[in-house]
Amino acid sequence: MGRPSFPILTMTLLGLVVVLFLLSLAVGQVWINPLNGLFGASDNVTRVDQIILLQIRLPRAILGLAIGGILGLSGAVLQGLLRNPLAEPGVMGMSASASLGAVIAIYTGLTTAFAYALPIAALFGALFGVLLLLLLAGRSTDVLTLILSGVAITSLASALTSLALNLSSNPFASLEIVFWMLGSLTDRSMVHVWLSVPLILVGSVMLFSTARALDALSLGPDVARSLGVDMRRTRSMAIVGTAVGVGAATAVSGTIGFVGLIVPHLLRPLVGSRPSRLLPVSALGGAAFLLAADLFIRLVMPDKDLKLGVVTAIIGAPFFLWLLRKIRRRVV
């Protein structure tokens, strides 16, 4: 059985995202018709239902859509840029540096003085991470240099985060740090949406702009240069786009891993070897994946505060091991 055509695959994923988005609005301890709730109260939708829908579920659904999309998209771009099947947003150190910024805000007590200090500090942490990455990598376009720079930033940010946990004298602050780092979309408001989604869109535009260059790069760096691809510009757009988009996502959700690794690998056999076709379907696939994982939490364990990052890790870790085994067999 042949793979579906690109338009059919794209429309199928788009339809799946729409269905999951509407289910995300409808599902919970109180089931609500999202269409009636969004466009005005009816006999079956009370004012309380509208408040639940617009102030609790709508921000959560929008963030699930946007964060899943940027994670899937950035994973596809980084795998194409680094020509490494194990590449994902975390490899560049953006998630770790954003988490460090949030941890500093909690540790210093800024979150008690200003309600939105945490996501703002996480954004600054992500921007600091990308500046450090560009400083370490310099003008080099070498893949190994970029990967090692990202690993160094991740290690440094993780060490400083552990230091903050170790030195924290407030057990409540330590617990808040741990829970935030697990990743979640619970209790997010439209303020979080307005804070993160514009930056996620900016990062997405930058990442989509690398599509043509990634197509050429799939033939090899020398061929890409002969076709007029500016490798430094491509690298900068991919890194900065990932930093802005994933940094903004991490700032409001905490660390959610493995989405950027799993989704491109699942969809690559369906689109062939052209990275430009993988980018849009990975964005849609990432959005569908995260919305589905969030729905799973609400349906299976509604009374438990199960974190979204824990669910994606449980799914992603076995997939990562399977991928390593597959690569090993290919090399042998």
C-alpha positions in Angstrom: 0.0 0.0 0.0 1.5 3.3 -1.1 1.9 6.4 1.0 -0.9 9.1 0.8 -0.3 12.1 -1.3 1.0 15.2 0.4 -2.3 17.2 0.1 -4.4 14.3 1.5 -1.9 13.8 4.4 -1.9 17.5 5.2 -5.7 17.8 5.1 -6.1 14.6 7.3 -3.7 16.0 9.9 -5.5 19.4 9.8 -8.8 17.7 10.3 -7.4 15.7 13.2 -6.1 18.8 14.9 -9.5 20.5 14.5 -11.3 17.5 16.1 -8.8 17.3 18.9 -9.0 21.0 19.5 -12.8 20.9 19.8 -12.6 17.8 22.1 -10.1 19.7 24.3 -12.7 22.4 24.7 -15.5 19.9 25.4 -13.9 17.3 27.7 -13.5 17.7 31.4 -15.4 17.2 34.6 -18.1 19.2 33.0 -18.8 18.3 29.3 -19.6 21.4 27.3 -20.7 21.9 23.7 -17.8 24.1 22.5 -19.7 25.6 19.5 -22.6 26.8 21.6 -20.2 27.9 24.4 -18.0 30.0 22.1 -20.7 31.7 20.2 -23.1 32.6 23.0 -25.1 31.0 25.7 -28.0 28.8 24.8 -30.5 26.8 26.7 -27.9 24.0 27.2 -24.9 26.2 28.0 -25.0 28.2 31.2 -23.0 31.3 32.0 -20.8 29.2 34.3 -20.1 26.8 31.4 -19.0 29.7 29.2 -16.6 30.9 31.9 -15.1 27.4 32.2 -14.8 27.2 28.4 -13.4 30.7 27.7 -11.2 31.2 30.7 -9.9 27.7 31.5 -10.2 25.4 28.5 -9.7 27.7 25.6 -6.3 29.0 26.8 -5.2 25.4 27.5 -6.3 24.2 24.0 -4.6 27.2 22.2 -1.4 26.6 24.1 -1.5 22.8 23.3 -2.0 23.6 19.7 0.8 26.2 19.5 3.3 24.4 21.7 2.9 21.1 20.0 3.2 22.7 16.6 6.4 24.5 17.4 8.0 21.5 19.0 7.2 19.2 16.1 8.3 21.9 13.5 11.6 22.7 15.3 12.4 19.0 15.6 12.0 18.5 11.9 14.1 21.6 11.1 16.9 20.6 13.5 17.0 17.0 12.2 17.4 18.4 8.7 19.9 21.0 9.6 22.1 18.8 11.7 21.5 15.7 9.6 21.1 13.8 12.8 18.0 11.6 13.4 18.3 12.1 17.2 18.2 15.9 17.1 15.3 17.7 18.8 14.8 21.1 20.4 16.4 20.1 23.7 19.7 19.4 21.9 20.3 23.1 21.4 19.9 23.9 25.1 16.9 26.2 24.7 14.6 24.2 26.9 17.2 23.9 29.6 18.1 27.6 29.6 14.4 28.6 29.6 13.9 26.3 32.6 16.8 27.9 34.4 15.3 31.4 33.9 12.0 30.2 35.4 13.8 28.5 38.3 15.7 31.7 39.1 12.4 33.6 39.2 11.0 31.0 41.7 14.2 30.8 43.7 14.5 34.6 44.1 10.9 35.1 45.0 10.0 37.2 41.9 7.0 35.0 41.3 5.4 36.2 44.6 6.0 39.8 43.7 4.8 39.6 40.1 2.4 37.0 38.8 4.0 36.7 35.4 7.6 36.9 36.4 8.0 33.2 35.7 7.2 33.1 32.0 9.1 36.4 31.4 12.2 35.1 33.2 12.0 31.9 31.2 11.9 33.9 28.0 15.0 35.8 29.0 16.7 32.5 29.9 16.0 31.1 26.4 17.4 34.3 24.8 20.5 34.1 26.9 20.9 30.4 25.9 20.8 31.2 22.2 23.3 34.1 22.6 25.6 31.7 24.4 25.1 29.1 21.7 26.0 31.6 19.0 29.0 32.7 21.0 30.3 29.1 21.5 29.6 28.0 17.9 31.0 31.3 16.4 30.8 31.5 12.7 31.2 27.8 12.2 28.7 25.8 10.3 30.1 22.5 11.5 27.4 20.1 12.8 29.5 18.7 15.6 30.4 22.1 16.9 26.7 23.1 17.1 25.7 19.8 18.9 28.6 20.0 21.4 27.7 23.7 22.1 24.1 22.7 22.8 25.2 19.9 25.0 27.4 22.2 27.0 24.6 24.8 27.5 22.2 22.0 28.5 24.7 20.7 31.0 25.5 24.1 32.5 21.8 25.1 32.8 20.9 21.7 34.4 23.8 22.1 36.9 22.7 25.6 37.9 19.1 24.4 38.2 20.2 21.6 40.5 22.2 24.1 42.5 19.1 26.3 43.0 17.2 23.2 44.2 20.0 22.2 46.5 20.4 25.7 48.1 16.7 26.5 48.4 15.7 26.8 52.0 12.0 27.0 51.2 10.4 23.6 50.6 7.4 25.1 48.9 9.7 26.9 46.4 11.5 23.6 45.7 8.3 21.8 45.1 7.1 24.5 42.8 10.3 24.3 40.8 10.0 20.5 40.5 6.4 20.6 39.4 7.0 23.4 36.9 9.9 21.5 35.3 7.6 18.5 34.8 5.6 20.4 32.2 1.9 21.2 32.2 -0.9 23.2 30.5 -3.1 23.3 33.6 -4.3 26.6 35.0 -3.0 28.7 32.1 -4.8 31.9 31.2 -5.2 34.1 28.1 -2.3 36.2 29.5 0.0 33.2 28.9 -1.5 32.8 25.4 -0.8 36.5 24.5 2.7 36.2 26.0 3.8 33.1 24.2 1.8 32.6 21.0 3.1 35.7 19.1 6.7 34.7 19.8 5.8 31.1 18.8 4.4 32.4 15.5 7.6 34.5 14.9 9.7 31.4 15.5 7.6 29.3 13.2 8.0 31.8 10.3 11.7 31.8 10.8 11.8 27.9 10.8 9.6 27.6 7.7 11.9 30.0 5.9 14.6 27.3 6.0 12.5 24.8 3.9 14.3 25.4 0.6 17.7 25.4 2.1 17.0 22.1 4.0 15.9 20.5 0.7 19.3 21.4 -0.8 21.1 20.4 2.3 19.6 16.9 2.1 21.8 16.4 -0.9 24.9 17.3 1.1 26.5 20.6 2.3 28.7 21.0 -0.8 25.7 20.6 -3.2 23.7 23.0 -1.1 26.5 25.7 -1.4 26.7 25.1 -5.1 23.0 25.8 -5.3 23.5 29.1 -3.7 22.3 28.2 -0.1 23.7 30.5 2.5 24.6 28.0 5.2 25.3 30.6 7.9 21.9 32.3 7.4 20.2 29.0 7.4 21.9 28.0 10.6 21.0 31.3 12.2 17.4 31.2 11.2 17.0 27.6 12.5 18.7 28.3 15.8 17.1 31.7 16.5 13.7 30.4 15.3 14.0 27.4 17.6 15.1 29.6 20.5 12.3 32.1 20.1 9.5 29.5 19.5 10.6 26.8 21.9 11.7 29.3 24.5 8.3 30.9 24.5 6.6 27.5 24.7 8.8 26.4 27.6 8.2 29.7 29.3 4.5 29.0 29.8 4.4 25.2 29.9 7.6 24.0 31.5 9.7 21.3 29.9 7.8 19.0 27.5 10.2 16.6 25.8 10.3 14.1 23.0 7.6 15.7 20.8 10.2 17.1 18.4 11.9 13.7 18.3 8.9 11.5 17.8 6.6 13.3 15.4 9.1 13.9 12.5 10.2 10.3 12.6 6.6 9.0 12.5 5.7 11.3 9.6 8.9 11.1 7.5 8.0 7.8 5.8 4.7 9.4 4.7 6.2 12.4 3.0 9.5 11.0 1.5 12.9 12.6 1.7 12.0 16.3 1.1 12.3 18.3 4.3 10.1 21.1 3.0 7.2 18.7 3.0 8.0 17.3 6.4 7.9 20.8 8.1 4.2 21.6 7.8 3.0 18.0 8.6 5.4 17.9 11.6 3.8 21.1 12.9 0.3 19.7 12.5 1.4 16.3 13.9 3.0 17.9 16.9 -0.1 19.9 17.6 -2.3 16.7 17.3 0.2 14.8 19.5 0.2 17.3 22.4 -3.6 17.9 22.3 -4.1 14.1 22.4 -1.7 13.7 25.3 -3.5 16.5 27.2 -6.8 14.8 26.5 -5.5 11.5 27.8 -4.6 13.1 31.1 -8.1 14.6 31.5 -9.9 11.4 30.5 -7.8 8.7 32.2 -6.7 10.4 35.4 -9.0 13.4 35.9 -8.5 13.4 39.7 -4.7 13.2 39.6 -2.4 16.1 38.7 -0.5 14.1 36.1 1.9 16.3 34.3 2.0 16.5 30.6 5.8 16.3 30.4 5.6 13.0 32.3 3.2 11.5 29.7 5.3 12.6 26.7 8.4 11.2 28.4 6.8 7.9 29.1 5.8 7.7 25.4 9.1 9.2 24.1 11.7 7.2 26.1 10.8 3.8 24.6 10.6 5.4 21.2 14.1 6.9 21.7 15.5 3.4 22.6 13.8 1.9 19.5 15.3 4.6 17.3 18.8 4.0 18.7 18.4 0.3 18.1 17.3 0.9 14.5 20.2 3.3 13.8 22.6 0.7 15.3 21.3 -2.0 13.0 21.7 0.3 10.0 25.3 1.1 10.9 26.2 -2.6 11.5 
